[in-house]
Amino acid sequence: MKFLKILTIIGLTICLSGCNFGKKVEDKPALKQIILTEAQEKNAKISTERISEMELEMQITIPAQFKAQNHALDRVYSPIDGKITKVFVEPGSILKTGDPIVEIKSDEISQIQLEFLEKILEIDGQIGEMNAQYELSKQNFNRENILYKEKISSRAEYEIANAQMKKDAANLNALRTKRSALVQIYQQRLAVYGGADGTINTVLKTRQIYPYITLKTNKNGILLERKVNPGEIIEKNKEMFNLADLSTIWLVGYAFEKDSSSLEVGEKVIGTLEEANGKTVSGVLSYVSPILDNTTKTLEVRADIPNRDLAIKPNMYAEMFVNTGLVKVLALSNDAIEKYGDYYFVYVKVKPNTYEERKVTIGKKNDKYSEIISGISKEEEVVVKGSFSLLGESIKQQEK
């Protein structure tokens, strides 16, 4: 019995092999076809057009994000060790040049002012002594001048008194010049740390220390980031604020390698804001990186976008559309193309009531048309309206 079973299996195998012999094995699976009744086709409101070559103003679509321009950024660092006593601004504040942003109390500022007071008091004492000396020598000269005119005193005594008076006058002027220079030097030392103009004169008048500096903005802009709070102890060179002039903003994108040859500085750019219900902005491509990122195989590009009303905020996401000029290509309406993940497909009418699902590869595109690189041929009849209904019917047929 066992032997008979083996013979039976061998016989069946030979028979099946013989049946298939001479038949052509298809290299490709049959394309998916959707067959509709006339009623179904009418309800789907399907319309078609023949694919053909056309001249198109093509666009490259690039995912992008708005960024503050590097040269427009102003990072504010603490110029001195100290304690934050007041913060005048919040992130998002619109600032003008000279607006106060933070007040710092510093022992170093106190030390500079104390040092100034010591030196100014010392030089004021010297000026007082020299002024007395000058008044004395002036009186002596006046007396000698009278005596000389009355021929009571000699010419030599007159000249000695005159020379002494001039010497004392010169010394007095030198001390006053030194005092004036001292005031300017210490005012400049305070200014390096953000001290206000006139602080030294106030210290001079009141003979009191004012250990505070108030930092102010150097440009117009928006405060992007605040990193300090009142009561915080900070060290010199700690970053406290980020400020940016956003009247012009960058739209930064990363283009794919296949599009790199089509991108040139000066090309017109349109940006669509994801957070503003399709609002568009326009500008000019200002930078195309000469280096392709080895990991992502993308190319950094930037466009300058006017932002006078400051409606665009840094880090907003957008799509960048770069016009790359007129090209003659085999093209199809975007309405005809369906997408599932990275898979693009269309429906081709192959005979009455019968549609074939075709995978296509697309190239350059604009807001209305896409270049067709492969998948369909010139003059084939493609569904441009109703493809979603065909997709639904295709899913139904798969589920049966």
Buried (B, 14 or more C-beta within 10 A) or exposed (E): EEEEEEEEEEEEEEEEEEEEEEEEEEEEEEEBBBEBEEEBBEEBEBEBBEBEEEEBBBBBBBBBBBBBBEEBBBEBEBBBBBBBBEBBBEEEBEBEEEBBBBBBBBEBBBEBBEEBBEBBEEBEEBBEEBBEBBEEBBEBBEEBBEBBEEEEBEEEBBEBBBEBBBEBBEBBEEBBEEBEEBBEEBBEBBBEBBBBEEBBEEBBEEEEBBBBBBBBBEBBBBBBEBEBEEEBEBEEEEEBBBBBBBBBBBBBBBBBEEBBEBBEEEBBBBBBBBEEEEEEBEBEBBEBBEEBEEEEEBBBBBBBBEBEEEEBBBEBEBBBBBBBEEBEBBBBBBBBBBEEEEEBBBBBBEEEEEBBBBEBEBBBBBEEBBBBEEBBEEEBBBBBBBBEBBBEBBEEEEEE
